[in-house]
């Protein structure tokens, strides 16, 4: 990894207005590139529509587009500014009604480097999106990048497999509506669990169904130091990432790092971890949601 400048663009969208939101994203991309000269710019989850659109699978499929068509204007802006971009959007599958919650990694030359489809789809989201089943790491000129999306960050195994595949930076575009404590905890934990940089870039404002995203985007170091934190409004956060972040055991001290969460694992205790499991406590909200859906 080389010294890397990463920028996160935290904006509000106009619900379901894809063209307007893409235009706005391009404007903020240009601004971020001009003001901070970053190597990588990251946008929030579902930045073209908002997370909950109120549309059927077919209606959402009609609204968005395939890759690379949905990211064409972003590709032009990335090439113009010579910057890599993570641009999240719902994307079309091959069959009408097949929709994925995606992050599109665009290279500085405008080409699509890779696409990640959100692998952990929470209960209600299954009504309009399909889960992906792969998580890759992309070697860029400055760092190895892994992508997760919002709810994915609740699952330590996903970030761990990306770290095992060599990720140095994990980006987490989000449209998170839960508590700030959960948001901060999971971002810091996934960075610290795996000794990677993590950029959690969250939407702000309302989506079509009245969900309020609270921003507070953040960049966290491999020793859980918070390098950048946004407020709730539209803004850009940025941080310069040190290519030697595990020199000291914590920030502000000179004690050398003596452990590593990947190398020090006791693999014998993980037998059965890939089996299905269920919480011992009831999940009451699912029953309420099911009753509302049937009305």
One Martini backbone bead per residue (centre of mass of N, CA, C, O) as a GRO file, in nm:
protein
  295
    1UNK     BB    1   0.098   0.035   0.020
    2UNK     BB    2   0.021   0.363  -0.024
    3UNK     BB    3  -0.019   0.670   0.011
    4UNK     BB    4  -0.362   0.771   0.093
    5UNK     BB    5  -0.639   0.946  -0.042
    6UNK     BB    6  -0.958   0.978   0.110
    7UNK     BB    7  -1.305   1.028   0.003
    8UNK     BB    8  -1.625   1.131   0.140
    9UNK     BB    9  -1.960   1.154   0.009
   10UNK     BB   10  -2.214   1.338   0.182
   11UNK     BB   11  -2.549   1.297   0.073
   12UNK     BB   12  -2.848   1.394  -0.062
   13UNK     BB   13  -3.149   1.283  -0.203
   14UNK     BB   14  -3.382   1.232  -0.462
   15UNK     BB   15  -3.630   1.040  -0.472
   16UNK     BB   16  -3.603   0.849  -0.767
   17UNK     BB   17  -3.388   1.061  -0.910
   18UNK     BB   18  -3.148   0.961  -1.101
   19UNK     BB   19  -3.045   1.195  -1.278
   20UNK     BB   20  -3.012   1.405  -1.049
   21UNK     BB   21  -2.821   1.236  -0.867
   22UNK     BB   22  -2.592   1.203  -1.069
   23UNK     BB   23  -2.536   1.500  -1.113
   24UNK     BB   24  -2.466   1.554  -0.817
   25UNK     BB   25  -2.234   1.354  -0.793
   26UNK     BB   26  -2.052   1.490  -1.002
   27UNK     BB   27  -2.024   1.760  -0.855
   28UNK     BB   28  -1.895   1.632  -0.596
   29UNK     BB   29  -1.660   1.497  -0.731
   30UNK     BB   30  -1.527   1.753  -0.841
   31UNK     BB   31  -1.493   1.885  -0.564
   32UNK     BB   32  -1.322   1.669  -0.425
   33UNK     BB   33  -1.090   1.672  -0.631
   34UNK     BB   34  -1.015   1.975  -0.606
   35UNK     BB   35  -0.979   1.995  -0.280
   36UNK     BB   36  -0.812   1.687  -0.225
   37UNK     BB   37  -0.675   1.495  -0.422
   38UNK     BB   38  -0.769   1.200  -0.453
   39UNK     BB   39  -0.765   0.849  -0.504
   40UNK     BB   40  -1.050   0.816  -0.344
   41UNK     BB   41  -1.409   0.796  -0.397
   42UNK     BB   42  -1.700   0.784  -0.177
   43UNK     BB   43  -2.026   0.672  -0.177
   44UNK     BB   44  -2.333   0.606  -0.096
   45UNK     BB   45  -2.586   0.419  -0.069
   46UNK     BB   46  -2.814   0.447  -0.309
   47UNK     BB   47  -2.756   0.739  -0.463
   48UNK     BB   48  -2.986   0.730  -0.700
   49UNK     BB   49  -3.261   0.677  -0.485
   50UNK     BB   50  -3.243   0.535  -0.234
   51UNK     BB   51  -3.321   0.274  -0.043
   52UNK     BB   52  -3.635   0.322  -0.012
   53UNK     BB   53  -3.874   0.339  -0.286
   54UNK     BB   54  -4.171   0.184  -0.304
   55UNK     BB   55  -4.106  -0.037  -0.507
   56UNK     BB   56  -4.102  -0.272  -0.709
   57UNK     BB   57  -3.900  -0.475  -0.870
   58UNK     BB   58  -3.993  -0.378  -1.150
   59UNK     BB   59  -3.985  -0.072  -1.095
   60UNK     BB   60  -3.682  -0.062  -1.019
   61UNK     BB   61  -3.570  -0.183  -1.277
   62UNK     BB   62  -3.679   0.050  -1.461
   63UNK     BB   63  -3.524   0.290  -1.315
   64UNK     BB   64  -3.270   0.160  -1.368
   65UNK     BB   65  -2.953  -0.006  -1.449
   66UNK     BB   66  -2.687  -0.116  -1.586
   67UNK     BB   67  -2.369  -0.233  -1.610
   68UNK     BB   68  -2.237   0.083  -1.703
   69UNK     BB   69  -2.476   0.283  -1.747
   70UNK     BB   70  -2.527   0.401  -1.449
   71UNK     BB   71  -2.193   0.505  -1.456
   72UNK     BB   72  -2.111   0.691  -1.696
   73UNK     BB   73  -2.075   0.979  -1.568
   74UNK     BB   74  -1.871   0.890  -1.356
   75UNK     BB   75  -1.653   0.791  -1.551
   76UNK     BB   76  -1.598   1.065  -1.678
   77UNK     BB   77  -1.516   1.207  -1.410
   78UNK     BB   78  -1.287   1.018  -1.334
   79UNK     BB   79  -1.116   1.069  -1.586
   80UNK     BB   80  -1.091   1.376  -1.558
   81UNK     BB   81  -0.969   1.344  -1.241
   82UNK     BB   82  -0.801   1.092  -1.183
   83UNK     BB   83  -1.013   0.885  -1.024
   84UNK     BB   84  -1.136   0.682  -0.792
   85UNK     BB   85  -1.467   0.510  -0.765
   86UNK     BB   86  -1.745   0.466  -0.543
   87UNK     BB   87  -2.065   0.358  -0.690
   88UNK     BB   88  -2.379   0.337  -0.564
   89UNK     BB   89  -2.645   0.105  -0.680
   90UNK     BB   90  -2.897   0.006  -0.827
   91UNK     BB   91  -2.925  -0.294  -1.032
   92UNK     BB   92  -2.955  -0.479  -1.307
   93UNK     BB   93  -3.054  -0.764  -1.414
   94UNK     BB   94  -3.146  -0.975  -1.662
   95UNK     BB   95  -3.418  -0.988  -1.519
   96UNK     BB   96  -3.710  -0.869  -1.465
   97UNK     BB   97  -3.675  -0.787  -1.110
   98UNK     BB   98  -3.365  -0.805  -1.099
   99UNK     BB   99  -3.203  -0.677  -0.810
  100UNK     BB  100  -2.917  -0.483  -0.701
  101UNK     BB  101  -2.695  -0.395  -0.439
  102UNK     BB  102  -2.443  -0.175  -0.545
  103UNK     BB  103  -2.083  -0.153  -0.614
  104UNK     BB  104  -1.894   0.067  -0.818
  105UNK     BB  105  -1.572   0.034  -0.957
  106UNK     BB  106  -1.389   0.313  -1.067
  107UNK     BB  107  -1.152   0.415  -1.263
  108UNK     BB  108  -0.934   0.669  -1.370
  109UNK     BB  109  -1.019   0.575  -1.684
  110UNK     BB  110  -1.346   0.476  -1.650
  111UNK     BB  111  -1.339   0.196  -1.574
  112UNK     BB  112  -1.465  -0.106  -1.470
  113UNK     BB  113  -1.329  -0.297  -1.216
  114UNK     BB  114  -1.595  -0.349  -1.024
  115UNK     BB  115  -1.861  -0.554  -0.864
  116UNK     BB  116  -2.073  -0.525  -0.578
  117UNK     BB  117  -2.306  -0.740  -0.417
  118UNK     BB  118  -2.497  -0.750  -0.170
  119UNK     BB  119  -2.499  -1.022   0.070
  120UNK     BB  120  -2.673  -0.877   0.306
  121UNK     BB  121  -3.018  -0.918   0.337
  122UNK     BB  122  -3.261  -0.787   0.479
  123UNK     BB  123  -3.574  -0.877   0.526
  124UNK     BB  124  -3.726  -0.644   0.358
  125UNK     BB  125  -3.520  -0.625   0.113
  126UNK     BB  126  -3.622  -0.894  -0.030
  127UNK     BB  127  -3.857  -0.752  -0.194
  128UNK     BB  128  -3.623  -0.591  -0.408
  129UNK     BB  129  -3.361  -0.777  -0.350
  130UNK     BB  130  -3.063  -0.940  -0.426
  131UNK     BB  131  -2.810  -1.145  -0.348
  132UNK     BB  132  -2.491  -1.184  -0.325
  133UNK     BB  133  -2.183  -1.430  -0.352
  134UNK     BB  134  -1.943  -1.212  -0.365
  135UNK     BB  135  -1.591  -1.119  -0.255
  136UNK     BB  136  -1.361  -0.886  -0.359
  137UNK     BB  137  -1.027  -0.790  -0.447
  138UNK     BB  138  -0.867  -0.477  -0.543
  139UNK     BB  139  -0.588  -0.376  -0.732
  140UNK     BB  140  -0.454  -0.079  -0.694
  141UNK     BB  141  -0.204   0.156  -0.720
  142UNK     BB  142  -0.237   0.209  -0.381
  143UNK     BB  143  -0.447  -0.039  -0.318
  144UNK     BB  144  -0.641  -0.278  -0.146
  145UNK     BB  145  -0.990  -0.343  -0.225
  146UNK     BB  146  -1.289  -0.360  -0.034
  147UNK     BB  147  -1.648  -0.445  -0.041
  148UNK     BB  148  -1.924  -0.310   0.137
  149UNK     BB  149  -2.278  -0.295   0.268
  150UNK     BB  150  -2.382  -0.191   0.550
  151UNK     BB  151  -2.512  -0.470   0.682
  152UNK     BB  152  -2.241  -0.619   0.633
  153UNK     BB  153  -2.097  -0.487   0.892
  154UNK     BB  154  -2.235  -0.707   1.097
  155UNK     BB  155  -2.027  -0.917   0.952
  156UNK     BB  156  -1.723  -1.039   1.027
  157UNK     BB  157  -1.669  -1.251   0.798
  158UNK     BB  158  -1.654  -1.060   0.553
  159UNK     BB  159  -1.414  -0.884   0.634
  160UNK     BB  160  -1.223  -1.121   0.685
  161UNK     BB  161  -1.209  -1.232   0.392
  162UNK     BB  162  -1.090  -0.973   0.274
  163UNK     BB  163  -0.834  -0.972   0.446
  164UNK     BB  164  -0.739  -1.257   0.349
  165UNK     BB  165  -0.728  -1.136   0.041
  166UNK     BB  166  -0.570  -0.833   0.111
  167UNK     BB  167  -0.706  -0.607   0.237
  168UNK     BB  168  -0.656  -0.252   0.332
  169UNK     BB  169  -0.939  -0.151   0.225
  170UNK     BB  170  -1.270  -0.078   0.347
  171UNK     BB  171  -1.581  -0.019   0.203
  172UNK     BB  172  -1.903   0.141   0.347
  173UNK     BB  173  -2.170   0.190   0.208
  174UNK     BB  174  -2.462   0.384   0.331
  175UNK     BB  175  -2.821   0.363   0.482
  176UNK     BB  176  -2.836   0.433   0.792
  177UNK     BB  177  -3.101   0.403   1.074
  178UNK     BB  178  -2.963   0.354   1.317
  179UNK     BB  179  -2.754   0.385   1.553
  180UNK     BB  180  -2.460   0.537   1.623
  181UNK     BB  181  -2.339   0.311   1.795
  182UNK     BB  182  -2.352   0.092   1.576
  183UNK     BB  183  -2.195   0.237   1.361
  184UNK     BB  184  -1.932   0.276   1.522
  185UNK     BB  185  -1.878  -0.008   1.621
  186UNK     BB  186  -1.862  -0.158   1.342
  187UNK     BB  187  -1.642   0.012   1.213
  188UNK     BB  188  -1.424  -0.030   1.431
  189UNK     BB  189  -1.428  -0.339   1.444
  190UNK     BB  190  -1.359  -0.408   1.146
  191UNK     BB  191  -1.088  -0.263   1.152
  192UNK     BB  192  -0.965  -0.406   1.409
  193UNK     BB  193  -1.008  -0.708   1.351
  194UNK     BB  194  -0.825  -0.667   1.054
  195UNK     BB  195  -0.631  -0.436   1.007
  196UNK     BB  196  -0.802  -0.197   0.861
  197UNK     BB  197  -0.933   0.021   0.661
  198UNK     BB  198  -1.239   0.225   0.716
  199UNK     BB  199  -1.514   0.342   0.501
  200UNK     BB  200  -1.802   0.509   0.622
  201UNK     BB  201  -2.064   0.600   0.394
  202UNK     BB  202  -2.340   0.811   0.458
  203UNK     BB  203  -2.634   0.905   0.429
  204UNK     BB  204  -2.855   1.185   0.391
  205UNK     BB  205  -3.173   1.195   0.466
  206UNK     BB  206  -3.450   1.113   0.264
  207UNK     BB  207  -3.664   0.882   0.155
  208UNK     BB  208  -3.957   0.762   0.008
  209UNK     BB  209  -4.032   0.625   0.318
  210UNK     BB  210  -3.897   0.820   0.556
  211UNK     BB  211  -3.611   0.759   0.588
  212UNK     BB  212  -3.344   0.861   0.812
  213UNK     BB  213  -3.038   0.976   0.743
  214UNK     BB  214  -2.734   1.068   0.955
  215UNK     BB  215  -2.461   1.015   0.857
  216UNK     BB  216  -2.152   1.011   1.000
  217UNK     BB  217  -1.911   0.974   0.854
  218UNK     BB  218  -1.615   0.745   0.840
  219UNK     BB  219  -1.264   0.702   0.933
  220UNK     BB  220  -1.070   0.405   1.001
  221UNK     BB  221  -0.822   0.247   1.154
  222UNK     BB  222  -0.637  -0.048   1.233
  223UNK     BB  223  -0.649   0.089   1.553
  224UNK     BB  224  -0.927   0.259   1.588
  225UNK     BB  225  -0.887   0.533   1.455
  226UNK     BB  226  -1.041   0.839   1.410
  227UNK     BB  227  -0.987   1.033   1.116
  228UNK     BB  228  -1.303   1.080   1.046
  229UNK     BB  229  -1.599   1.310   1.089
  230UNK     BB  230  -1.919   1.369   1.032
  231UNK     BB  231  -2.195   1.514   1.010
  232UNK     BB  232  -2.536   1.530   0.904
  233UNK     BB  233  -2.461   1.676   0.660
  234UNK     BB  234  -2.340   1.796   0.384
  235UNK     BB  235  -2.022   1.640   0.286
  236UNK     BB  236  -1.662   1.609   0.323
  237UNK     BB  237  -1.435   1.350   0.376
  238UNK     BB  238  -1.087   1.309   0.498
  239UNK     BB  239  -0.781   1.103   0.447
  240UNK     BB  240  -0.457   0.999   0.538
  241UNK     BB  241  -0.295   0.697   0.458
  242UNK     BB  242  -0.090   0.487   0.620
  243UNK     BB  243   0.133   0.225   0.518
  244UNK     BB  244   0.216   0.207   0.857
  245UNK     BB  245  -0.027   0.131   1.099
  246UNK     BB  246   0.136  -0.111   1.291
  247UNK     BB  247   0.361   0.015   1.477
  248UNK     BB  248   0.142   0.077   1.695
  249UNK     BB  249  -0.091  -0.011   1.944
  250UNK     BB  250  -0.153   0.304   1.946
  251UNK     BB  251  -0.257   0.621   1.964
  252UNK     BB  252  -0.015   0.839   2.112
  253UNK     BB  253   0.204   0.610   2.105
  254UNK     BB  254   0.526   0.396   2.131
  255UNK     BB  255   0.413   0.125   2.139
  256UNK     BB  256   0.454  -0.167   2.008
  257UNK     BB  257   0.340  -0.393   1.799
  258UNK     BB  258   0.245  -0.755   1.902
  259UNK     BB  259  -0.016  -0.807   1.720
  260UNK     BB  260  -0.249  -1.025   1.516
  261UNK     BB  261  -0.569  -1.107   1.407
  262UNK     BB  262  -0.478  -1.316   1.189
  263UNK     BB  263  -0.225  -1.477   1.303
  264UNK     BB  264  -0.374  -1.533   1.610
  265UNK     BB  265  -0.555  -1.751   1.534
  266UNK     BB  266  -0.777  -2.021   1.643
  267UNK     BB  267  -0.889  -2.254   1.422
  268UNK     BB  268  -1.016  -2.487   1.600
  269UNK     BB  269  -1.276  -2.311   1.709
  270UNK     BB  270  -1.437  -2.283   1.407
  271UNK     BB  271  -1.609  -2.517   1.404
  272UNK     BB  272  -1.920  -2.457   1.235
  273UNK     BB  273  -1.945  -2.152   1.125
  274UNK     BB  274  -2.103  -2.247   0.838
  275UNK     BB  275  -2.359  -2.279   0.988
  276UNK     BB  276  -2.665  -2.261   1.070
  277UNK     BB  277  -2.847  -2.006   1.263
  278UNK     BB  278  -3.008  -1.894   1.581
  279UNK     BB  279  -3.157  -1.702   1.780
  280UNK     BB  280  -3.269  -1.711   2.124
  281UNK     BB  281  -3.432  -1.463   2.032
  282UNK     BB  282  -3.687  -1.285   1.944
  283UNK     BB  283  -3.812  -1.124   1.633
  284UNK     BB  284  -4.064  -0.904   1.640
  285UNK     BB  285  -4.051  -0.725   1.374
  286UNK     BB  286  -4.132  -0.945   1.168
  287UNK     BB  287  -4.427  -0.979   1.246
  288UNK     BB  288  -4.511  -0.688   1.198
  289UNK     BB  289  -4.425  -0.674   0.900
  290UNK     BB  290  -4.604  -0.906   0.795
  291UNK     BB  291  -4.879  -0.780   0.872
  292UNK     BB  292  -4.844  -0.520   0.699
  293UNK     BB  293  -4.806  -0.668   0.420
  294UNK     BB  294  -5.105  -0.817   0.429
  295UNK     BB  295  -5.301  -0.553   0.412
   0.00000   0.00000   0.00000
